[in-house]
Amino acid sequence: MLTGELKNKINALWEVFWTGGITNPLDVVEQMTYLMFIHDLDATDNRRSTESAMLGLPYESIFGEEVRIGERTVPGGQLKWSTFHDFPAGRMYSVMQEWVFPFIKTLHGDKDSAYARYMDDAIFKIPTPLMLDKVVTALDGIYDQMSQVHDGDVRGDVYEYLLSKLSTAGVNGQFRTPRHIIRMMVELTAPGPEDVICDPACGTAGFLVAAGEYLRENHKEEVFFNRENKDHYMNRMFHGFDMDRTMLRIGAMNMMTHGVDNPAIAYRDSLSDQNPDRERYSLILANPPFKGSLDADIVSADLLKTCKTKKTELLFLALFLKMLRVGGRCACIVPDGVLFGSSKAHKDIRKELVENHRLEAVISMPSGVFKPYAGVSTGVLIFTKTGHGGTDKVWFYDMRADGFSLDDKRSPVAENNIPDIVARFRDLAAEECRERTEQSFLVPRAEIAENGYDLSINKYKKTEYVPVEYPPTSEIFAELRELEAQIQKGLEELEGMV
């Protein structure tokens, strides 16, 4: 979570944009994202150069001695944040406007790449050299402050805080998923070097970035010391779709900053016939919109066959099953209503998961997880597409704490069930002996079917009642009379003092 000082610095930077004439929150977030990307390019290039030197591998910096921009050739070193941020305001502005911004727009050599598509119409909107100088100085202060926060997720938290300032955030159910919840879902599905990963409602590509980081941490040699696997990681592993071009632009920059050269991030209405992907992916990680506006006329017909509804959360579940190849896994966030809703569509999609595929886990999350943006209660579903059943027992877990307070402040706290969730899921055999009164337990498929495929944990959880013994009525009345006598005595003493 962001510190108060870091929030104050971001607010001050926001004020610089506001007073400088850029008052549209979306424009502010966009311009700040471009500048953060430019800053990160420098840091990322330095890190890769150092890593390559340590490994004895050749490395060609994107900031070469000379870089061609349009018809001109310019010194590559002048495009680095660490160089131009010390320039006088006028020179910095001309370098940014004439060199740096055109450079990042054409950074990816593949003109058909996601990065090239979404940067092509990017516009540098900072109007004056003085304003740019203030913004660059403020961003340097923010990065200095970020470096003092010993939290690998601070960059994601900065993005979250920026996006929280958009007045339209959440209108279509587009809430940023907390990074620790994303990491939990990635660890539960454990991506491998050969996976083809998709988020059909990717936003800023948080799930894809986290999956990439997991592979770097757990499969570094398999991915980066194998030519085929590295090529797959860079060009074919990651796929993301969204209907917001700003989010796609941020997502493409986010992935590229995190070392994925060519993610397949595209503008697409995933629920419509625009989405031809069927049986293509081995892993889907998603937090689809819960209450998005929906044009029922453009919903893909094969989704409506599985689940006839206008509710996006149900249609996305049907979509995941269509997009996964047989044996593919999915971890997705759903609102609680999906787990116990009584409509035919709710029951049909739950029955489809339980009877025709392998539903593995239902993790019930507390309602404060998405605060301060929403107080909605949610759960995580984990399942594997089989096409012929396979559900034996479903694992239920009642998450009561996620490491942060469940109020609007979301302050760090000691209680955190996430490590326990990951550990128990990886050893489900040990869950067989757990009672229904515990925090996690297994429920047989037949019992779920008997209960109308209800997947809410409260349907199966047993409450352990502890008997309480009360004293006899005569003793209670005796205590009351004694208290009354003490009160009367006190009143008399008080009256005598007046």
VENNORKA-V403009 format. One record per residue. RES is the residue in one letter. OMEGA is omega in whole degrees, 0 to 359 (999 if undefined). NEAR is the number of other ideal C-beta (glycine too) atoms within 10 Angstrom. Layout:
# VENNORKA-V403009
res:RES omega:OMEGA near:NEAR
res:RES omega:OMEGA near:NEAR
This chain:
# VENNORKA-V403009
res:M omega:181 near:20
res:L omega:175 near:19
res:T omega:179 near:15
res:G omega:181 near:7
res:E omega:179 near:12
res:L omega:176 near:20
res:K omega:180 near:15
res:N omega:180 near:12
res:K omega:178 near:21
res:I omega:178 near:21
res:N omega:179 near:11
res:A omega:177 near:13
res:L omega:177 near:21
res:W omega:180 near:19
res:E omega:177 near:12
res:V omega:177 near:19
res:F omega:185 near:23
res:W omega:181 near:12
res:T omega:179 near:11
res:G omega:175 near:18
res:G omega:177 near:11
res:I omega:189 near:20
res:T omega:177 near:10
res:N omega:183 near:12
res:P omega:180 near:18
res:L omega:177 near:14
res:D omega:180 near:14
res:V omega:180 near:21
res:V omega:180 near:20
res:E omega:182 near:19
res:Q omega:178 near:19
res:M omega:179 near:22
res:T omega:177 near:20
res:Y omega:183 near:24
res:L omega:176 near:22
res:M omega:179 near:22
res:F omega:179 near:20
res:I omega:177 near:22
res:H omega:184 near:20
res:D omega:178 near:19
res:L omega:179 near:22
res:D omega:181 near:18
res:A omega:181 near:14
res:T omega:179 near:16
res:D omega:178 near:15
res:N omega:181 near:14
res:R omega:181 near:12
res:R omega:178 near:16
res:S omega:180 near:14
res:T omega:180 near:11
res:E omega:181 near:12
res:S omega:179 near:14
res:A omega:180 near:11
res:M omega:181 near:8
res:L omega:181 near:10
res:G omega:181 near:6
res:L omega:178 near:11
res:P omega:177 near:6
res:Y omega:178 near:12
res:E omega:182 near:8
res:S omega:175 near:15
res:I omega:176 near:16
res:F omega:181 near:18
res:G omega:178 near:12
res:E omega:177 near:9
res:E omega:180 near:9
res:V omega:181 near:19
res:R omega:178 near:12
res:I omega:184 near:16
res:G omega:181 near:11
res:E omega:185 near:5
res:R omega:172 near:10
res:T omega:186 near:11
res:V omega:177 near:18
res:P omega:183 near:14
res:G omega:182 near:18
res:G omega:181 near:15
res:Q omega:181 near:15
res:L omega:183 near:25
res:K omega:179 near:21
res:W omega:183 near:20
res:S omega:177 near:12
res:T omega:189 near:15
res:F omega:181 near:21
res:H omega:177 near:16
res:D omega:181 near:10
res:F omega:170 near:17
res:P omega:188 near:9
res:A omega:183 near:16
res:G omega:181 near:13
res:R omega:178 near:13
res:M omega:183 near:18
res:Y omega:181 near:22
res:S omega:177 near:14
res:V omega:180 near:18
res:M omega:186 near:23
res:Q omega:188 near:14
res:E omega:184 near:15
res:W omega:190 near:20
res:V omega:184 near:24
res:F omega:174 near:20
res:P omega:180 near:17
res:F omega:182 near:21
res:I omega:179 near:21
res:K omega:182 near:18
res:T omega:187 near:16
res:L omega:182 near:16
res:H omega:184 near:18
res:G omega:182 near:10
res:D omega:183 near:12
res:K omega:180 near:9
res:D omega:182 near:8
res:S omega:179 near:20
res:A omega:182 near:27
res:Y omega:182 near:25
res:A omega:182 near:17
res:R omega:188 near:19
res:Y omega:175 near:21
res:M omega:184 near:21
res:D omega:181 near:11
res:D omega:177 near:9
res:A omega:184 near:16
res:I omega:175 near:10
res:F omega:190 near:18
res:K omega:180 near:15
res:I omega:195 near:24
res:P omega:188 near:12
res:T omega:176 near:13
res:P omega:181 near:18
res:L omega:180 near:13
res:M omega:179 near:18
res:L omega:179 near:23
res:D omega:178 near:19
res:K omega:182 near:20
res:V omega:181 near:19
res:V omega:178 near:23
res:T omega:179 near:14
res:A omega:179 near:20
res:L omega:176 near:21
res:D omega:178 near:14
res:G omega:178 near:16
res:I omega:180 near:19
res:Y omega:175 near:17
res:D omega:180 near:10
res:Q omega:179 near:19
res:M omega:182 near:17
res:S omega:180 near:9
res:Q omega:179 near:10
res:V omega:184 near:17
res:H omega:182 near:6
res:D omega:182 near:14
res:G omega:184 near:10
res:D omega:187 near:16
res:V omega:179 near:19
res:R omega:177 near:19
res:G omega:179 near:22
res:D omega:176 near:20
res:V omega:176 near:22
res:Y omega:181 near:21
res:E omega:181 near:21
res:Y omega:177 near:17
res:L omega:182 near:22
res:L omega:179 near:23
res:S omega:180 near:13
res:K omega:177 near:14
res:L omega:183 near:16
res:S omega:181 near:9
res:T omega:184 near:10
res:A omega:175 near:16
res:G omega:182 near:18
res:V omega:179 near:12
res:N omega:179 near:17
res:G omega:185 near:18
res:Q omega:178 near:23
res:F omega:178 near:23
res:R omega:180 near:22
res:T omega:178 near:22
res:P omega:187 near:24
res:R omega:180 near:20
res:H omega:175 near:17
res:I omega:176 near:22
res:I omega:181 near:24
res:R omega:178 near:21
res:M omega:181 near:24
res:M omega:177 near:23
res:V omega:179 near:23
res:E omega:179 near:19
res:L omega:181 near:20
res:T omega:174 near:21
res:A omega:179 near:17
res:P omega:178 near:22
res:G omega:185 near:15
res:P omega:183 near:19
res:E omega:181 near:14
res:D omega:170 near:20
res:V omega:194 near:18
res:I omega:182 near:22
res:C omega:167 near:28
res:D omega:184 near:27
res:P omega:175 near:24
res:A omega:200 near:26
res:C omega:182 near:30
res:G omega:181 near:24
res:T omega:174 near:28
res:A omega:181 near:28
res:G omega:180 near:25
res:F omega:182 near:28
res:L omega:177 near:28
res:V omega:181 near:26
res:A omega:178 near:25
res:A omega:177 near:26
res:G omega:179 near:23
res:E omega:179 near:16
res:Y omega:180 near:17
res:L omega:177 near:23
res:R omega:183 near:14
res:E omega:190 near:8
res:N omega:182 near:14
res:H omega:187 near:18
res:K omega:183 near:11
res:E omega:181 near:9
res:E omega:184 near:15
res:V omega:193 near:20
res:F omega:176 near:19
res:F omega:175 near:11
res:N omega:188 near:14
res:R omega:182 near:8
res:E omega:181 near:9
res:N omega:179 near:19
res:K omega:178 near:14
res:D omega:178 near:13
res:H omega:180 near:17
res:Y omega:185 near:24
res:M omega:192 near:16
res:N omega:188 near:15
res:R omega:186 near:12
res:M omega:193 near:27
res:F omega:181 near:29
res:H omega:179 near:22
res:G omega:181 near:31
res:F omega:176 near:21
res:D omega:180 near:24
res:M omega:180 near:18
res:D omega:186 near:18
res:R omega:178 near:12
res:T omega:178 near:17
res:M omega:179 near:23
res:L omega:179 near:24
res:R omega:178 near:24
res:I omega:180 near:25
res:G omega:180 near:28
res:A omega:178 near:27
res:M omega:180 near:26
res:N omega:180 near:27
res:M omega:182 near:25
res:M omega:177 near:25
res:T omega:181 near:17
res:H omega:168 near:19
res:G omega:176 near:16
res:V omega:189 near:23
res:D omega:189 near:15
res:N omega:177 near:22
res:P omega:178 near:28
res:A omega:180 near:17
res:I omega:190 near:29
res:A omega:173 near:18
res:Y omega:183 near:15
res:R omega:169 near:19
res:D omega:189 near:17
res:S omega:183 near:27
res:L omega:186 near:26
res:S omega:177 near:15
res:D omega:173 near:12
res:Q omega:185 near:14
res:N omega:182 near:18
res:P omega:187 near:8
res:D omega:177 near:16
res:R omega:179 near:14
res:E omega:185 near:13
res:R omega:191 near:14
res:Y omega:178 near:23
res:S omega:179 near:19
res:L omega:174 near:23
res:I omega:176 near:27
res:L omega:188 near:28
res:A omega:167 near:25
res:N omega:186 near:28
res:P omega:179 near:24
res:P omega:184 near:21
res:F omega:187 near:23
res:K omega:182 near:16
res:G omega:174 near:18
res:S omega:189 near:10
res:L omega:173 near:18
res:D omega:186 near:10
res:A omega:184 near:11
res:D omega:183 near:6
res:I omega:178 near:11
res:V omega:182 near:22
res:S omega:186 near:20
res:A omega:183 near:7
res:D omega:175 near:12
res:L omega:181 near:23
res:L omega:176 near:16
res:K omega:179 near:9
res:T omega:188 near:19
res:C omega:183 near:23
res:K omega:184 near:15
res:T omega:172 near:22
res:K omega:182 near:13
res:K omega:185 near:21
res:T omega:183 near:22
res:E omega:178 near:23
res:L omega:180 near:25
res:L omega:178 near:26
res:F omega:176 near:28
res:L omega:177 near:25
res:A omega:180 near:25
res:L omega:180 near:27
res:F omega:179 near:24
res:L omega:179 near:24
res:K omega:186 near:16
res:M omega:180 near:22
res:L omega:170 near:26
res:R omega:179 near:13
res:V omega:185 near:12
res:G omega:180 near:11
res:G omega:182 near:23
res:R omega:178 near:21
res:C omega:168 near:25
res:A omega:183 near:25
res:C omega:178 near:24
res:I omega:179 near:24
res:V omega:173 near:22
res:P omega:183 near:17
res:D omega:182 near:18
res:G omega:177 near:19
res:V omega:186 near:23
res:L omega:184 near:22
res:F omega:181 near:18
res:G omega:187 near:21
res:S omega:181 near:9
res:S omega:180 near:11
res:K omega:181 near:11
res:A omega:178 near:18
res:H omega:182 near:23
res:K omega:182 near:16
res:D omega:183 near:17
res:I omega:177 near:25
res:R omega:178 near:25
res:K omega:179 near:14
res:E omega:181 near:18
res:L omega:186 near:26
res:V omega:188 near:20
res:E omega:187 near:16
res:N omega:179 near:17
res:H omega:180 near:22
res:R omega:174 near:20
res:L omega:187 near:25
res:E omega:187 near:22
res:A omega:172 near:21
res:V omega:181 near:24
res:I omega:181 near:26
res:S omega:182 near:20
res:M omega:179 near:23
res:P omega:186 near:16
res:S omega:182 near:13
res:G omega:186 near:18
res:V omega:183 near:22
res:F omega:176 near:23
res:K omega:8 near:19
res:P omega:186 near:11
res:Y omega:181 near:16
res:A omega:179 near:18
res:G omega:185 near:13
res:V omega:175 near:17
res:S omega:185 near:17
res:T omega:175 near:25
res:G omega:176 near:23
res:V omega:174 near:21
res:L omega:175 near:22
res:I omega:181 near:20
res:F omega:178 near:27
res:T omega:178 near:18
res:K omega:177 near:24
res:T omega:182 near:15
res:G omega:181 near:12
res:H omega:177 near:9
res:G omega:181 near:12
res:G omega:177 near:17
res:T omega:177 near:20
res:D omega:175 near:12
res:K omega:179 near:18
res:V omega:180 near:24
res:W omega:178 near:20
res:F omega:177 near:26
res:Y omega:179 near:23
res:D omega:179 near:17
res:M omega:181 near:22
res:R omega:181 near:13
res:A omega:181 near:16
res:D omega:179 near:22
res:G omega:179 near:16
res:F omega:177 near:19
res:S omega:186 near:16
res:L omega:175 near:17
res:D omega:183 near:11
res:D omega:182 near:11
res:K omega:180 near:10
res:R omega:179 near:19
res:S omega:179 near:9
res:P omega:176 near:10
res:V omega:183 near:12
res:A omega:185 near:6
res:E omega:182 near:11
res:N omega:182 near:16
res:N omega:189 near:21
res:I omega:177 near:18
res:P omega:179 near:11
res:D omega:178 near:14
res:I omega:181 near:23
res:V omega:181 near:15
res:A omega:182 near:10
res:R omega:181 near:18
res:F omega:180 near:21
res:R omega:180 near:11
res:D omega:184 near:8
res:L omega:179 near:14
res:A omega:180 near:7
res:A omega:181 near:10
res:E omega:184 near:17
res:E omega:186 near:9
res:C omega:183 near:9
res:R omega:179 near:15
res:E omega:180 near:9
res:R omega:178 near:14
res:T omega:182 near:11
res:E omega:186 near:14
res:Q omega:177 near:16
res:S omega:181 near:20
res:F omega:179 near:22
res:L omega:178 near:18
res:V omega:180 near:19
res:P omega:180 near:13
res:R omega:183 near:18
res:A omega:180 near:10
res:E omega:178 near:12
res:I omega:179 near:24
res:A omega:179 near:15
res:E omega:181 near:10
res:N omega:177 near:14
res:G omega:180 near:14
res:Y omega:175 near:21
res:D omega:183 near:19
res:L omega:177 near:27
res:S omega:185 near:19
res:I omega:182 near:23
res:N omega:179 near:13
res:K omega:187 near:15
res:Y omega:182 near:19
res:K omega:177 near:17
res:K omega:178 near:10
res:T omega:180 near:7
res:E omega:181 near:8
res:Y omega:180 near:7
res:V omega:182 near:4
res:P omega:179 near:4
res:V omega:180 near:5
res:E omega:179 near:4
res:Y omega:179 near:7
res:P omega:179 near:9
res:P omega:181 near:8
res:T omega:181 near:8
res:S omega:179 near:8
res:E omega:180 near:10
res:I omega:180 near:11
res:F omega:179 near:10
res:A omega:178 near:12
res:E omega:179 near:11
res:L omega:180 near:10
res:R omega:180 near:10
res:E omega:178 near:10
res:L omega:180 near:10
res:E omega:180 near:10
res:A omega:179 near:10
res:Q omega:179 near:10
res:I omega:180 near:10
res:Q omega:179 near:10
res:K omega:179 near:10
res:G omega:179 near:10
res:L omega:180 near:10
res:E omega:179 near:10
res:E omega:180 near:9
res:L omega:180 near:9
res:E omega:180 near:8
res:G omega:180 near:7
res:M omega:185 near:6
res:V omega:999 near:4
